[in-house]
Amino acid sequence: MCDIYMYMKRYRNILFMMVMLVTMLGMPSIFVGCSNDNDTVLNQQQKSIENYLKSSHNPRLIDEAEVSESMDDNPPFYTRWDMNIYRYIATYYNEGRDALPKISNGTTFDITYTAYIFTGNAPTISTMFATNDIDRYNELVAQGLTPSDYWDLEPKRVTLGDGDLFDSLETALKGCYEGDEVEIYLTYPEAYGKDYIGKVPSKSPQVWFIKIVDVL
C-alpha cells in the first residue's frame, strides 16, 4: 500500500508539473496574439493615413524626406513622428510666415479646432466628434444635427507643455507659427487609445484641423 501511495503521489506531482508547464507555455501565445492584433490595426492605420495623404488628399502630399528631391519649388508635404503622428501645414509657404510668433515649450496661444474619426477618406460631418469652430458648428446645425450642448465655441487657450492637449498634438504644434492652419493625423495609440469616448470607438485613428489664431 505504501508503494502504491508513493506512486500515486509521484504521479500527481508529475501531472501537476505538466499542467503548469502547458499553462506557462500557453500564456505567452495569448499575449503575443493580442500584441499581433494591436500591431495589425496599427499597421493598417499607418498605411491608410499615408495612402490618403499621398493620393486622395487635396493637395497630394509627399513625405518631408522627399522634399529635397522634388521638382516643384514649393512641394506640399507632411511631417511624421514614428509613423504614428502626421502633420500637414497648409500655410507653410505663406509669405511672411517666418516673421510671425513661433510656438515653443511654454508658449501660450489660442486655437480653433475640429476633430474627426479618420476613415481613410476626406473628413465629413458624419465623422466629426468635437469642434469649437463656429463655422463647423453651423454646418452641423444646417444638416439638422444637434451638436453637443457642452461645446465651447470660443478659441481654446493652451500653453504648450502644460498638458492642455494630447502629447501628440503638442508634438505636432511645436514649431508652428501664428496663423498656421494645421492638419494632424493620429493613429489610435496617439489619440484615445483603446478607450471608447463619446462617439469615438475604441482604437480609432483621428484627424484634427487646428488653426493657431493668436500667440500671446
N, C-alpha and C positions, 0 to 999 in steps of 0.2 A: 504493500500500500504506500509505503514511504517513497519507493522508487516511482510509482505512478504519480504521486502528488508532485514530486520534484520535476517529473517530465512535463506534467500539465502546467506547472508554474513557469518552467523554462519556455514552453510553447507560447504561453500567454504573453510573456515578456517579449519574445521574438515577434509575435503578431502585433503587439503594441508598437514596437520599434518600426515595423514595416508600415503600419498605418501612418505614423508620424512622418516617416520618410516620404511616403507618397503625398501626404498633405503639404509638406515643406516644398517638395518639388513642384506641386501644382500651384502654389501661391504665386511664384514669380510669373507664371504664364497668365494668371489673372491680371496682374498689374501691367505686364507687357501688352496684353490685349487692350486694356484701357488706354495705355500710352499710345499704342498704334492707332486707335480710333481718333484720339485727340490730334495726333500728328497728321492723319489723313485729312481731317477737317481743316486744320491749319494750312496744310499744303494747298488744298483746294481753294481756300480763300485767298492765299497769296497769288496763285495763278489767275484767279478771277479778277482781282484788282489790277494786276499788271496787264492782263489781256484787255481790260476795259480802257485803261489809261493809254495804251499803245494803239488801240484800234477804234473803239467806239467813242471815246472822249472827244469833245469839241473844244479846243483843237486837239489833234492827236499829239501825244507826248512821247518824248524819249527819256531814257534814263540819264540822269545828270552826268554819269560817267562817259556818256557818248557825245556830250555837247562839243568837245574839242574836235571831234571827227565830223561834225555836221557841216553840210554845205550851206546851210542857212546862216544868215547874220545873227538872228535872234531866235534860235530854236526854242519852242516851248518845251519844258522838261519837268520831270518830277524828281524829288529827292526821296531817298528811302533810308530807314534805320532798321537794320537787322531783318529786312523783308517783312516787318510787322507794322511799320508806320510809313505812310507815303504822303508826301506833301507837294502840292502844286500851288504856285503863287501866280495868280492871273495878272497881277500888276507888276511883275518882276522887272519888265523893261520900260516901265513908265519913266518919262523924263523927270529928273529932279528927285527921284525916289530916294537916292542915297543921301540927300541933304535933309531928309526928314528924321524925326526922332526914332531911334532904334530900340528894340526890346532886348533886354538882357536880364539876368537874375536881379530881382529887387525892383524891376520896373513896374509901375502901376499904369494900367491902361484900361480903356473901355472897349467892349466888343459887342457886336450883334452876332447872333449865330442861328443856324438851323441845322438840326441833326436828323439823319435818315438811317434806316436799316439799309445796308448795301446789298443789292440783289444781283450785281453783275451788269446792270444797265444804268442809264441815267436816272437819278433820283426823281421820284414822283410824289405827289401829295399823299398818296396812299401809304407810302413808306416813311413819311415824316413822323417823328415822335417827340420833338421838342423844338421850340423856337422862341426868340424874343424879338424877332424881326416883324414889325407891324405889317409889312407888305406880304410876307409869307402867311401871317395870321389871317389877313383878309382874303387870301386865296382859299384858305380852308373854309372860311365863312361863305364865300361865293359858291363853293361846291356843296353847300348845305350841310357841311360837317360842323360838329360842335367842339371847338378847341377846349383845352383844359382851362378851368377857371383859375388854376394856380400858376399859370404862366405870367411872368412879369415882363411886360412889353416895353421895358426900358433897357438901354445898354447895360451890360453887366460889367461892373468894375472888378478887376482882378489884379493881383500882384504876382508876378512870375516867381515861383519858388515857395509861395505861401500855401500851396495845396488847394487853391481855389478851383483848379481844373484837374482833369486826369493828368498823370505824369506824361502820358503820351502826347496830349495836346500841348502841354508846356514845352515838351521837347520840340514839337513841330513849330511852335510860335516863336521860340527863341531865335533871334537874328532877323525877325521880320521888322517892317517899318510901319509907322503911322500911315493909315490909308490903304494898307495892303488888304487884298481880298484873297483868302487862303482856303484851299480845299485840303482836308486831311482825311485820309482813308486808313482805317484801323482794322486789323484782324481781331478776332474775338478776345485773345488774351490781353490786348491793349485797350479794349473797350470795357464791356460789362462782364467779361469772362464767362463763367458757366451760370451766372445768375440770370434769372428771369425777372426783368424790371419793367413794370408798366406793360406796354405793348411790344416790348423788345424780347424776343425769345432767347433762350439760352444759346450761348456760343454764336451770337450774331455779329457779323462784321458791320462796321458803321462808316458813314462819311459825314464829316462836319464842314459846313460852309461858314467861315468866320471872317468878319470884316473888322479890322482894327480901326475903330472910329477916332480914338484920341489917345495920345500918350501923354501922361501927366508929368 
